[in-house]
């Protein structure tokens, strides 16, 4: 569901991608409607880089993003599955398996994005 980024969203986006000069997708020319896909697709240079960026988030930031994902305001639809796996792993490590499992279940039901593995549980190390 399209949305306009809030001040909190912009704060998290700047934490994840301080080099982000504006909130416009270079590919489409439209404003970013989510946080994680632009970080994965436009700013991260590798899986390791994305993991480092996600590591900058506080537990409160992660919980906020989980809430946005679960209520449909934050999309993972165009983020690469490997990057979703990194995010899910970090959520499981920091917030517990339950929030990560809820994200997996939501996306398995909706079919909005390709999840790593068989989609039945969060990824393990």
Secondary structure, DSSP 8 states (H G I E B T S, - for coil): ------HHHHHHHHHH-TT--SSB-TTT-SB---SHHHIIIII--SHHHHHHHHHTS-HHHHHHHHHHHHTTSS--TTS-HHHHHHHHHHHHHHH-HHHHHHHHHHHHHH--S--STTSSS----
